[in-house]
Amino acid sequence: MAYSRELAAQVRNYLSEVPSILINEKKMFGGLGFMVNEKMCINITRERLMCRFDPEVEQEIAGKTGYLPMNMKKKSMKGYCLVEEAGYYEESDLSFWKELCLAFNDRAKSSKKK
């Protein structure tokens, strides 16, 4: 499991300051996932963010620096993207991605329990 511990700490610190949410960390997608209220919110894999957001805003954010569409098994994953370091290097840019993910979390569907 390879992920940026510094980036994970930044996300962890941000989420820990948000009132009334339950945060769990989970190994997933080859990195470290941050579950908010039992739903995947944001993930750190290597030096990238994997963001979960409202699919309705995808076209608005697709032009942002560092944005990469999320594909799994050659299938586009609507409402998910990867963000390379250039897209979150500045604290204001990192805040944008963290807030985007957290804003959608209440409306996101939980994955099915096994």
MOPAC internal coordinates of N, CA, C and O (Angstrom, degrees):
PM7 1SCF
backbone

  N    0.0000 0     0.00 0     0.00 0    0    0    0
  C    1.4499 1     0.00 0     0.00 0    1    0    0
  C    1.5220 1   107.91 1     0.00 0    2    1    0
  O    1.2310 1   120.58 1   -70.36 1    3    2    1
  N    1.3003 1   116.50 1   109.64 1    3    2    1
  C    1.4571 1   121.16 1  -179.11 1    5    3    2
  C    1.5244 1   109.87 1  -112.85 1    6    5    3
  O    1.2310 1   121.32 1   -57.21 1    7    6    5
  N    1.3216 1   115.09 1   122.79 1    7    6    5
  C    1.4547 1   119.85 1   175.88 1    9    7    6
  C    1.5168 1   108.56 1  -155.46 1   10    9    7
  O    1.2310 1   121.00 1   -21.93 1   11   10    9
  N    1.2992 1   115.69 1   158.07 1   11   10    9
  C    1.4547 1   121.41 1   179.26 1   13   11   10
  C    1.5301 1   109.46 1   -73.75 1   14   13   11
  O    1.2310 1   121.04 1   -66.00 1   15   14   13
  N    1.3105 1   115.61 1   114.00 1   15   14   13
  C    1.4712 1   119.92 1   179.16 1   17   15   14
  C    1.5299 1   111.30 1   -67.06 1   18   17   15
  O    1.2310 1   120.67 1   146.84 1   19   18   17
  N    1.3242 1   116.32 1   -33.16 1   19   18   17
  C    1.4688 1   120.13 1   177.96 1   21   19   18
  C    1.5278 1   110.62 1   -65.22 1   22   21   19
  O    1.2310 1   120.45 1   134.35 1   23   22   21
  N    1.3161 1   116.75 1   -45.65 1   23   22   21
  C    1.4631 1   120.75 1   178.69 1   25   23   22
  C    1.5289 1   110.41 1   -64.53 1   26   25   23
  O    1.2310 1   120.53 1   138.41 1   27   26   25
  N    1.3256 1   116.60 1   -41.59 1   27   26   25
  C    1.4681 1   120.22 1   177.54 1   29   27   26
  C    1.5275 1   110.75 1   -60.30 1   30   29   27
  O    1.2310 1   120.08 1   139.56 1   31   30   29
  N    1.3164 1   117.45 1   -40.44 1   31   30   29
  C    1.4682 1   121.25 1   178.70 1   33   31   30
  C    1.5207 1   111.40 1   -63.79 1   34   33   31
  O    1.2310 1   120.38 1   140.91 1   35   34   33
  N    1.3214 1   116.88 1   -39.09 1   35   34   33
  C    1.4644 1   120.29 1   178.31 1   37   35   34
  C    1.5307 1   110.78 1   -63.98 1   38   37   35
  O    1.2310 1   120.34 1   135.96 1   39   38   37
  N    1.3173 1   116.95 1   -44.04 1   39   38   37
  C    1.4654 1   120.90 1   179.09 1   41   39   38
  C    1.5291 1   109.40 1   -66.30 1   42   41   39
  O    1.2310 1   120.46 1   134.76 1   43   42   41
  N    1.3115 1   116.73 1   -45.24 1   43   42   41
  C    1.4756 1   121.86 1   179.39 1   45   43   42
  C    1.5291 1   110.86 1   -57.24 1   46   45   43
  O    1.2310 1   120.46 1   132.82 1   47   46   45
  N    1.3330 1   116.73 1   -47.18 1   47   46   45
  C    1.4621 1   120.91 1  -179.72 1   49   47   46
  C    1.5209 1   111.69 1   -62.95 1   50   49   47
  O    1.2310 1   120.55 1   138.62 1   51   50   49
  N    1.3122 1   116.56 1   -41.38 1   51   50   49
  C    1.4678 1   120.76 1   178.51 1   53   51   50
  C    1.5292 1   110.34 1   -61.62 1   54   53   51
  O    1.2310 1   120.64 1   128.90 1   55   54   53
  N    1.3234 1   116.39 1   -51.10 1   55   54   53
  C    1.4630 1   119.78 1  -177.37 1   57   55   54
  C    1.5229 1   111.92 1   -65.13 1   58   57   55
  O    1.2310 1   119.94 1   146.18 1   59   58   57
  N    1.3182 1   117.72 1   -33.82 1   59   58   57
  C    1.4620 1   120.34 1  -178.28 1   61   59   58
  C    1.5255 1   112.25 1   -65.91 1   62   61   59
  O    1.2310 1   120.17 1   161.00 1   63   62   61
  N    1.3110 1   117.27 1   -19.00 1   63   62   61
  C    1.4621 1   121.40 1   179.49 1   65   63   62
  C    1.5234 1   113.46 1   -91.98 1   66   65   63
  O    1.2310 1   120.31 1   175.73 1   67   66   65
  N    1.3255 1   117.01 1    -4.27 1   67   66   65
  C    1.4673 1   120.66 1   179.64 1   69   67   66
  C    1.5252 1   107.97 1   -86.24 1   70   69   67
  O    1.2310 1   120.25 1   -57.91 1   71   70   69
  N    1.3391 1   117.13 1   122.09 1   71   70   69
  C    1.4710 1   118.86 1  -178.15 1   73   71   70
  C    1.5292 1   112.31 1   -72.44 1   74   73   71
  O    1.2310 1   121.19 1   -26.95 1   75   74   73
  N    1.3000 1   115.32 1   153.05 1   75   74   73
  C    1.4683 1   123.95 1   170.85 1   77   75   74
  C    1.5189 1   115.56 1    63.66 1   78   77   75
  O    1.2310 1   119.86 1  -148.27 1   79   78   77
  N    1.3246 1   117.87 1    31.73 1   79   78   77
  C    1.4569 1   119.49 1   172.98 1   81   79   78
  C    1.5288 1   108.68 1  -126.08 1   82   81   79
  O    1.2310 1   121.30 1   -28.29 1   83   82   81
  N    1.3134 1   115.13 1   151.71 1   83   82   81
  C    1.4583 1   122.66 1   176.15 1   85   83   82
  C    1.5236 1   107.30 1  -102.80 1   86   85   83
  O    1.2310 1   120.18 1   -56.03 1   87   86   85
  N    1.3252 1   117.26 1   123.97 1   87   86   85
  C    1.4653 1   121.99 1  -177.14 1   89   87   86
  C    1.5216 1   109.70 1  -115.34 1   90   89   87
  O    1.2310 1   120.85 1   -49.21 1   91   90   89
  N    1.3191 1   115.98 1   130.79 1   91   90   89
  C    1.4586 1   122.53 1   172.50 1   93   91   90
  C    1.5185 1   107.66 1  -130.88 1   94   93   91
  O    1.2310 1   120.97 1   -33.50 1   95   94   93
  N    1.3121 1   115.75 1   146.50 1   95   94   93
  C    1.4613 1   120.87 1   175.88 1   97   95   94
  C    1.5139 1   108.14 1  -107.17 1   98   97   95
  O    1.2310 1   121.05 1   -40.59 1   99   98   97
  N    1.3230 1   115.59 1   139.41 1   99   98   97
  C    1.4566 1   120.31 1  -174.42 1  101   99   98
  C    1.5251 1   109.61 1  -143.93 1  102  101   99
  O    1.2310 1   120.88 1   -43.69 1  103  102  101
  N    1.3265 1   115.91 1   136.31 1  103  102  101
  C    1.4606 1   119.97 1   173.84 1  105  103  102
  C    1.5258 1   107.91 1   -69.11 1  106  105  103
  O    1.2310 1   120.88 1   -57.57 1  107  106  105
  N    1.3170 1   115.92 1   122.43 1  107  106  105
  C    1.4658 1   120.01 1   179.31 1  109  107  106
  C    1.5244 1   110.52 1  -161.78 1  110  109  107
  O    1.2310 1   120.83 1   -28.14 1  111  110  109
  N    1.3205 1   116.02 1   151.86 1  111  110  109
  C    1.4612 1   123.09 1   178.79 1  113  111  110
  C    1.5302 1   111.76 1    52.88 1  114  113  111
  O    1.2310 1   120.17 1  -145.90 1  115  114  113
  N    1.3174 1   117.28 1    34.10 1  115  114  113
  C    1.4516 1   121.26 1   178.82 1  117  115  114
  C    1.5131 1   114.15 1    72.31 1  118  117  115
  O    1.2310 1   120.33 1  -163.85 1  119  118  117
  N    1.3250 1   116.98 1    16.15 1  119  118  117
  C    1.4614 1   120.69 1  -179.37 1  121  119  118
  C    1.5113 1   110.64 1  -148.87 1  122  121  119
  O    1.2310 1   121.06 1    32.94 1  123  122  121
  N    1.3116 1   115.59 1  -147.06 1  123  122  121
  C    1.4517 1   122.30 1  -178.55 1  125  123  122
  C    1.5119 1   109.10 1  -119.98 1  126  125  123
  O    1.2310 1   120.94 1   -60.80 1  127  126  125
  N    1.3271 1   115.80 1   119.20 1  127  126  125
  C    1.4472 1   121.21 1   179.43 1  129  127  126
  C    1.5150 1   111.19 1   -98.64 1  130  129  127
  O    1.2310 1   121.05 1   -36.34 1  131  130  129
  N    1.3123 1   115.59 1   143.66 1  131  130  129
  C    1.4535 1   122.11 1   174.57 1  133  131  130
  C    1.5204 1   107.46 1  -107.00 1  134  133  131
  O    1.2310 1   121.98 1   -66.90 1  135  134  133
  N    1.3230 1   113.82 1   113.10 1  135  134  133
  C    1.4552 1   121.25 1   179.00 1  137  135  134
  C    1.5268 1   106.90 1   -93.34 1  138  137  135
  O    1.2310 1   120.68 1   -51.72 1  139  138  137
  N    1.3049 1   116.31 1   128.28 1  139  138  137
  C    1.4585 1   121.38 1   176.95 1  141  139  138
  C    1.5168 1   106.76 1  -117.33 1  142  141  139
  O    1.2310 1   121.24 1   -59.54 1  143  142  141
  N    1.3272 1   115.24 1   120.46 1  143  142  141
  C    1.4616 1   121.73 1  -177.12 1  145  143  142
  C    1.5309 1   110.93 1    51.99 1  146  145  143
  O    1.2310 1   121.49 1  -135.58 1  147  146  145
  N    1.3309 1   114.76 1    44.42 1  147  146  145
  C    1.4592 1   125.41 1   175.73 1  149  147  146
  C    1.5343 1   114.38 1    67.75 1  150  149  147
  O    1.2310 1   120.26 1  -159.58 1  151  150  149
  N    1.3329 1   117.10 1    20.42 1  151  150  149
  C    1.4608 1   121.46 1   177.50 1  153  151  150
  C    1.5237 1   108.91 1  -128.03 1  154  153  151
  O    1.2310 1   120.69 1   -41.46 1  155  154  153
  N    1.3404 1   116.28 1   138.54 1  155  154  153
  C    1.4518 1   120.16 1   178.60 1  157  155  154
  C    1.5245 1   108.74 1   -62.15 1  158  157  155
  O    1.2310 1   121.04 1   -54.88 1  159  158  157
  N    1.3174 1   115.62 1   125.12 1  159  158  157
  C    1.4583 1   121.01 1  -177.58 1  161  159  158
  C    1.5248 1   111.09 1  -109.38 1  162  161  159
  O    1.2310 1   120.94 1   126.79 1  163  162  161
  N    1.3289 1   115.82 1   -53.21 1  163  162  161
  C    1.4591 1   121.15 1  -177.72 1  165  163  162
  C    1.5283 1   108.38 1  -150.69 1  166  165  163
  O    1.2310 1   120.90 1   -32.87 1  167  166  165
  N    1.3131 1   115.89 1   147.13 1  167  166  165
  C    1.4594 1   121.23 1  -175.57 1  169  167  166
  C    1.5229 1   108.79 1  -131.97 1  170  169  167
  O    1.2310 1   120.87 1   -33.09 1  171  170  169
  N    1.3173 1   115.94 1   146.91 1  171  170  169
  C    1.4645 1   121.78 1   175.33 1  173  171  170
  C    1.5237 1   107.25 1  -114.55 1  174  173  171
  O    1.2310 1   120.45 1   -60.73 1  175  174  173
  N    1.3265 1   116.74 1   119.27 1  175  174  173
  C    1.4535 1   122.29 1   176.48 1  177  175  174
  C    1.5211 1   107.60 1  -130.13 1  178  177  175
  O    1.2310 1   121.41 1   -60.42 1  179  178  177
  N    1.3143 1   114.92 1   119.58 1  179  178  177
  C    1.4652 1   121.53 1  -173.53 1  181  179  178
  C    1.5293 1   108.42 1    54.05 1  182  181  179
  O    1.2310 1   119.88 1    58.76 1  183  182  181
  N    1.3079 1   117.83 1  -121.24 1  183  182  181
  C    1.4736 1   121.96 1   179.51 1  185  183  182
  C    1.5259 1   110.85 1  -106.45 1  186  185  183
  O    1.2310 1   120.21 1  -157.55 1  187  186  185
  N    1.3108 1   117.20 1    22.45 1  187  186  185
  C    1.4648 1   120.72 1  -178.25 1  189  187  186
  C    1.5212 1   111.20 1  -116.52 1  190  189  187
  O    1.2310 1   122.01 1   -27.81 1  191  190  189
  N    1.3181 1   113.76 1   152.19 1  191  190  189
  C    1.4586 1   121.03 1   168.30 1  193  191  190
  C    1.5202 1   107.30 1   -94.09 1  194  193  191
  O    1.2310 1   120.25 1   -36.81 1  195  194  193
  N    1.2941 1   117.14 1   143.19 1  195  194  193
  C    1.4541 1   120.92 1   166.90 1  197  195  194
  C    1.5212 1   104.65 1  -114.85 1  198  197  195
  O    1.2310 1   120.74 1   -62.94 1  199  198  197
  N    1.3019 1   116.18 1   117.06 1  199  198  197
  C    1.4546 1   121.77 1  -172.88 1  201  199  198
  C    1.5258 1   111.39 1  -108.81 1  202  201  199
  O    1.2310 1   121.52 1   -38.17 1  203  202  201
  N    1.3306 1   114.70 1   141.83 1  203  202  201
  C    1.4592 1   121.95 1   173.37 1  205  203  202
  C    1.5185 1   106.55 1  -112.55 1  206  205  203
  O    1.2310 1   121.13 1   -54.73 1  207  206  205
  N    1.3327 1   115.44 1   125.27 1  207  206  205
  C    1.4631 1   119.86 1  -173.22 1  209  207  206
  C    1.5257 1   109.89 1  -145.81 1  210  209  207
  O    1.2310 1   120.80 1    -7.69 1  211  210  209
  N    1.2977 1   116.07 1   172.31 1  211  210  209
  C    1.4568 1   122.36 1   178.12 1  213  211  210
  C    1.5381 1   108.88 1   -65.11 1  214  213  211
  O    1.2310 1   119.74 1   -60.98 1  215  214  213
  N    1.3236 1   118.10 1   119.02 1  215  214  213
  C    1.4754 1   120.10 1  -178.89 1  217  215  214
  C    1.5321 1   113.19 1   -57.94 1  218  217  215
  O    1.2310 1   120.00 1   158.07 1  219  218  217
  N    1.3177 1   117.60 1   -21.93 1  219  218  217
  C    1.4670 1   121.23 1  -179.90 1  221  219  218
  C    1.5324 1   112.69 1   -65.71 1  222  221  219
  O    1.2310 1   119.68 1   158.95 1  223  222  221
  N    1.3226 1   118.22 1   -21.05 1  223  222  221
  C    1.4724 1   120.73 1  -178.17 1  225  223  222
  C    1.5264 1   113.03 1  -100.34 1  226  225  223
  O    1.2310 1   120.31 1  -173.35 1  227  226  225
  N    1.3139 1   117.02 1     6.65 1  227  226  225
  C    1.4594 1   120.22 1  -175.09 1  229  227  226
  C    1.5259 1   113.03 1   -56.94 1  230  229  227
  O    1.2310 1   119.81 1   135.71 1  231  230  229
  N    1.3044 1   117.97 1   -44.29 1  231  230  229
  C    1.4680 1   119.44 1  -178.92 1  233  231  230
  C    1.5197 1   111.55 1   -65.00 1  234  233  231
  O    1.2310 1   120.46 1   146.28 1  235  234  233
  N    1.3207 1   116.72 1   -33.72 1  235  234  233
  C    1.4656 1   120.63 1   179.15 1  237  235  234
  C    1.5259 1   111.89 1   -66.64 1  238  237  235
  O    1.2310 1   120.20 1   142.76 1  239  238  237
  N    1.3229 1   117.23 1   -37.24 1  239  238  237
  C    1.4632 1   119.67 1  -175.11 1  241  239  238
  C    1.5229 1   113.62 1   -94.99 1  242  241  239
  O    1.2310 1   120.21 1   167.60 1  243  242  241
  N    1.3241 1   117.20 1   -12.40 1  243  242  241
  C    1.4721 1   120.80 1  -175.53 1  245  243  242
  C    1.5250 1   113.08 1   -60.62 1  246  245  243
  O    1.2310 1   119.78 1   155.18 1  247  246  245
  N    1.3113 1   118.02 1   -24.82 1  247  246  245
  C    1.4615 1   120.85 1  -179.82 1  249  247  246
  C    1.5146 1   114.20 1   -89.00 1  250  249  247
  O    1.2310 1   120.07 1   178.95 1  251  250  249
  N    1.3194 1   117.47 1    -1.05 1  251  250  249
  C    1.4660 1   120.09 1  -179.10 1  253  251  250
  C    1.5312 1   110.45 1   -70.63 1  254  253  251
  O    1.2310 1   121.21 1   -34.48 1  255  254  253
  N    1.3087 1   115.29 1   145.52 1  255  254  253
  C    1.4618 1   121.64 1   178.39 1  257  255  254
  C    1.5250 1   110.06 1   -55.43 1  258  257  255
  O    1.2310 1   120.53 1   -46.42 1  259  258  257
  N    1.3179 1   116.59 1   133.58 1  259  258  257
  C    1.4553 1   122.67 1   176.41 1  261  259  258
  C    1.5124 1   115.23 1    87.52 1  262  261  259
  O    1.2310 1   119.81 1   169.36 1  263  262  261
  N    1.3268 1   117.96 1   -10.64 1  263  262  261
  C    1.4664 1   121.96 1  -177.84 1  265  263  262
  C    1.5273 1   110.83 1   -67.07 1  266  265  263
  O    1.2310 1   120.75 1   -46.73 1  267  266  265
  N    1.3201 1   116.16 1   133.27 1  267  266  265
  C    1.4623 1   122.83 1   172.44 1  269  267  266
  C    1.5304 1   107.53 1  -133.39 1  270  269  267
  O    1.2310 1   119.69 1   -46.17 1  271  270  269
  N    1.3189 1   118.21 1   133.83 1  271  270  269
  C    1.4644 1   118.75 1   176.54 1  273  271  270
  C    1.5212 1   110.38 1   -64.18 1  274  273  271
  O    1.2310 1   120.73 1   -29.15 1  275  274  273
  N    1.3018 1   116.20 1   150.85 1  275  274  273
  C    1.4644 1   121.75 1  -178.83 1  277  275  274
  C    1.5172 1   108.69 1   -96.03 1  278  277  275
  O    1.2310 1   120.67 1   -54.32 1  279  278  277
  N    1.3137 1   116.33 1   125.68 1  279  278  277
  C    1.4602 1   122.25 1   177.64 1  281  279  278
  C    1.5220 1   108.82 1  -129.79 1  282  281  279
  O    1.2310 1   120.94 1   -42.26 1  283  282  281
  N    1.3273 1   115.81 1   137.74 1  283  282  281
  C    1.4621 1   121.47 1   174.34 1  285  283  282
  C    1.5197 1   106.97 1  -132.00 1  286  285  283
  O    1.2310 1   121.39 1   -52.58 1  287  286  285
  N    1.3106 1   114.94 1   127.42 1  287  286  285
  C    1.4667 1   120.72 1  -178.79 1  289  287  286
  C    1.5267 1   111.08 1    51.93 1  290  289  287
  O    1.2310 1   121.59 1  -135.06 1  291  290  289
  N    1.3333 1   114.56 1    44.94 1  291  290  289
  C    1.4671 1   123.05 1   177.86 1  293  291  290
  C    1.5246 1   113.41 1    64.07 1  294  293  291
  O    1.2310 1   120.09 1  -161.95 1  295  294  293
  N    1.3174 1   117.44 1    18.05 1  295  294  293
  C    1.4557 1   121.89 1   179.28 1  297  295  294
  C    1.5284 1   108.80 1  -115.58 1  298  297  295
  O    1.2310 1   120.83 1   -48.26 1  299  298  297
  N    1.3265 1   116.02 1   131.74 1  299  298  297
  C    1.4556 1   121.29 1   178.05 1  301  299  298
  C    1.5263 1   110.07 1   -69.05 1  302  301  299
  O    1.2310 1   120.66 1   -46.86 1  303  302  301
  N    1.3106 1   116.34 1   133.14 1  303  302  301
  C    1.4595 1   121.93 1  -179.82 1  305  303  302
  C    1.5319 1   108.48 1  -103.28 1  306  305  303
  O    1.2310 1   120.49 1   -82.54 1  307  306  305
  N    1.3124 1   116.67 1    97.46 1  307  306  305
  C    1.4612 1   121.38 1   179.82 1  309  307  306
  C    1.5228 1   109.48 1   -64.40 1  310  309  307
  O    1.2310 1   120.86 1   -43.80 1  311  310  309
  N    1.3187 1   115.97 1   136.20 1  311  310  309
  C    1.4502 1   120.98 1   178.73 1  313  311  310
  C    1.5203 1   114.11 1    85.54 1  314  313  311
  O    1.2310 1   120.55 1  -171.82 1  315  314  313
  N    1.3253 1   116.55 1     8.18 1  315  314  313
  C    1.4639 1   121.73 1   176.78 1  317  315  314
  C    1.5206 1   108.13 1  -133.67 1  318  317  315
  O    1.2310 1   120.66 1   -33.21 1  319  318  317
  N    1.3065 1   116.34 1   146.79 1  319  318  317
  C    1.4666 1   120.39 1   173.37 1  321  319  318
  C    1.5155 1   109.10 1  -151.40 1  322  321  319
  O    1.2310 1   121.38 1   -14.85 1  323  322  321
  N    1.3121 1   114.96 1   165.15 1  323  322  321
  C    1.4538 1   122.60 1   170.53 1  325  323  322
  C    1.5219 1   107.09 1  -105.67 1  326  325  323
  O    1.2310 1   120.61 1   -31.27 1  327  326  325
  N    1.3135 1   116.44 1   148.73 1  327  326  325
  C    1.4564 1   120.89 1   177.21 1  329  327  326
  C    1.5226 1   107.54 1  -129.98 1  330  329  327
  O    1.2310 1   121.15 1   -61.55 1  331  330  329
  N    1.3236 1   115.40 1   118.45 1  331  330  329
  C    1.4596 1   120.68 1   178.14 1  333  331  330
  C    1.5265 1   109.70 1   -76.64 1  334  333  331
  O    1.2310 1   121.05 1   -17.20 1  335  334  333
  N    1.3197 1   115.60 1   162.80 1  335  334  333
  C    1.4609 1   122.07 1  -174.32 1  337  335  334
  C    1.5303 1   113.36 1   -52.11 1  338  337  335
  O    1.2310 1   119.70 1   143.57 1  339  338  337
  N    1.3084 1   118.17 1   -36.43 1  339  338  337
  C    1.4680 1   120.68 1   179.67 1  341  339  338
  C    1.5284 1   111.76 1   -59.83 1  342  341  339
  O    1.2310 1   120.61 1   155.89 1  343  342  341
  N    1.3241 1   116.44 1   -24.11 1  343  342  341
  C    1.4576 1   120.91 1  -178.42 1  345  343  342
  C    1.5123 1   114.84 1   -87.43 1  346  345  343
  O    1.2310 1   119.89 1   170.90 1  347  346  345
  N    1.3137 1   117.82 1    -9.10 1  347  346  345
  C    1.4701 1   119.96 1   178.74 1  349  347  346
  C    1.5246 1   112.06 1  -134.71 1  350  349  347
  O    1.2310 1   120.00 1  -166.75 1  351  350  349
  N    1.3122 1   117.60 1    13.25 1  351  350  349
  C    1.4595 1   122.09 1  -176.40 1  353  351  350
  C    1.5324 1   111.80 1   -59.16 1  354  353  351
  O    1.2310 1   120.55 1   135.75 1  355  354  353
  N    1.3128 1   116.55 1   -44.25 1  355  354  353
  C    1.4673 1   121.29 1   176.91 1  357  355  354
  C    1.5281 1   108.75 1   -79.99 1  358  357  355
  O    1.2310 1   120.34 1   -37.80 1  359  358  357
  N    1.3130 1   116.95 1   142.20 1  359  358  357
  C    1.4648 1   121.06 1  -178.97 1  361  359  358
  C    1.5287 1   111.73 1   -57.64 1  362  361  359
  O    1.2310 1   120.15 1   142.88 1  363  362  361
  N    1.3209 1   117.32 1   -37.12 1  363  362  361
  C    1.4704 1   119.77 1   179.74 1  365  363  362
  C    1.5280 1   110.80 1   -64.99 1  366  365  363
  O    1.2310 1   120.06 1   145.08 1  367  366  365
  N    1.3252 1   117.49 1   -34.92 1  367  366  365
  C    1.4679 1   120.86 1   177.90 1  369  367  366
  C    1.5232 1   110.73 1   -71.26 1  370  369  367
  O    1.2310 1   120.45 1   138.37 1  371  370  369
  N    1.3299 1   116.75 1   -41.63 1  371  370  369
  C    1.4631 1   120.09 1   177.29 1  373  371  370
  C    1.5290 1   109.82 1   -62.40 1  374  373  371
  O    1.2310 1   120.28 1   139.25 1  375  374  373
  N    1.3201 1   117.06 1   -40.75 1  375  374  373
  C    1.4679 1   120.82 1   177.76 1  377  375  374
  C    1.5241 1   111.16 1   -61.01 1  378  377  375
  O    1.2310 1   120.50 1   140.69 1  379  378  377
  N    1.3260 1   116.64 1   -39.31 1  379  378  377
  C    1.4674 1   119.86 1   178.12 1  381  379  378
  C    1.5282 1   110.73 1   -56.22 1  382  381  379
  O    1.2310 1   120.27 1   131.07 1  383  382  381
  N    1.3316 1   117.10 1   -48.93 1  383  382  381
  C    1.4569 1   121.28 1  -176.52 1  385  383  382
  C    1.5291 1   111.56 1   -67.67 1  386  385  383
  O    1.2310 1   120.31 1   138.17 1  387  386  385
  N    1.3211 1   117.01 1   -41.83 1  387  386  385
  C    1.4683 1   120.08 1   179.02 1  389  387  386
  C    1.5259 1   110.55 1   -63.11 1  390  389  387
  O    1.2310 1   120.36 1   135.89 1  391  390  389
  N    1.3150 1   116.92 1   -44.11 1  391  390  389
  C    1.4629 1   121.06 1  -179.68 1  393  391  390
  C    1.5270 1   111.26 1   -67.59 1  394  393  391
  O    1.2310 1   120.31 1   141.68 1  395  394  393
  N    1.3187 1   117.02 1   -38.32 1  395  394  393
  C    1.4618 1   121.44 1   177.85 1  397  395  394
  C    1.5289 1   110.75 1   -59.12 1  398  397  395
  O    1.2310 1   120.82 1   133.70 1  399  398  397
  N    1.3274 1   116.03 1   -46.30 1  399  398  397
  C    1.4682 1   121.03 1  -179.64 1  401  399  398
  C    1.5234 1   111.25 1   -66.05 1  402  401  399
  O    1.2310 1   120.54 1   134.40 1  403  402  401
  N    1.2950 1   116.58 1   -45.60 1  403  402  401
  C    1.4646 1   120.55 1  -177.79 1  405  403  402
  C    1.5308 1   111.15 1   -66.76 1  406  405  403
  O    1.2310 1   119.96 1   144.26 1  407  406  405
  N    1.3255 1   117.68 1   -35.74 1  407  406  405
  C    1.4693 1   121.27 1  -179.82 1  409  407  406
  C    1.5278 1   112.22 1   -62.02 1  410  409  407
  O    1.2310 1   120.44 1   149.54 1  411  410  409
  N    1.3218 1   116.77 1   -30.46 1  411  410  409
  C    1.4658 1   120.51 1  -178.66 1  413  411  410
  C    1.5217 1   112.55 1   -88.22 1  414  413  411
  O    1.2310 1   120.05 1   161.29 1  415  414  413
  N    1.3047 1   117.52 1   -18.71 1  415  414  413
  C    1.4593 1   121.04 1  -170.54 1  417  415  414
  C    1.5231 1   114.13 1   -54.73 1  418  417  415
  O    1.2310 1   119.54 1   138.83 1  419  418  417
  N    1.3171 1   118.49 1   -41.17 1  419  418  417
  C    1.4753 1   120.09 1  -179.34 1  421  419  418
  C    1.5265 1   112.10 1   -60.97 1  422  421  419
  O    1.2310 1   120.26 1   147.66 1  423  422  421
  N    1.3184 1   117.12 1   -32.34 1  423  422  421
  C    1.4723 1   121.43 1  -178.05 1  425  423  422
  C    1.5178 1   113.59 1   -93.17 1  426  425  423
  O    1.2310 1   120.36 1   167.80 1  427  426  425
  N    1.3217 1   116.92 1   -12.20 1  427  426  425
  C    1.4740 1   121.17 1  -179.00 1  429  427  426
  C    1.5300 1   110.19 1   -67.82 1  430  429  427
  O    1.2310 1   121.38 1   -31.85 1  431  430  429
  N    1.3093 1   114.96 1   148.15 1  431  430  429
  C    1.4702 1   120.31 1   177.54 1  433  431  430
  C    1.5246 1   109.65 1   -85.42 1  434  433  431
  O    1.2310 1   121.32 1   -37.27 1  435  434  433
  N    1.3092 1   115.08 1   142.73 1  435  434  433
  C    1.4633 1   119.82 1   174.28 1  437  435  434
  C    1.5202 1   109.13 1   -75.67 1  438  437  435
  O    1.2310 1   121.01 1   -31.45 1  439  438  437
  N    1.3322 1   115.67 1   148.55 1  439  438  437
  C    1.4508 1   118.00 1   174.85 1  441  439  438
  C    1.5202 1   108.68 1   -73.55 1  442  441  439
  O    1.2310 1   121.20 1   -22.69 1  443  442  441
  N    1.3170 1   115.31 1   157.31 1  443  442  441
  C    1.4509 1   119.99 1  -179.11 1  445  443  442
  C    1.5230 1   110.42 1   -68.54 1  446  445  443
  O    1.2310 1   120.71 1   -43.22 1  447  446  445
  N    1.3146 1   116.25 1   136.78 1  447  446  445
  C    1.4723 1   121.17 1   177.79 1  449  447  446
  C    1.5124 1   108.83 1   -75.05 1  450  449  447
  O    1.2310 1   120.95 1   -39.23 1  451  450  449
  N    1.3359 1   115.80 1   140.77 1  451  450  449
  C    1.4576 1   119.81 1  -179.77 1  453  451  450
  C    1.5054 1   109.93 1   -94.16 1  454  453  451
  O    1.2310 1   120.10 1   180.00 1  455  454  453

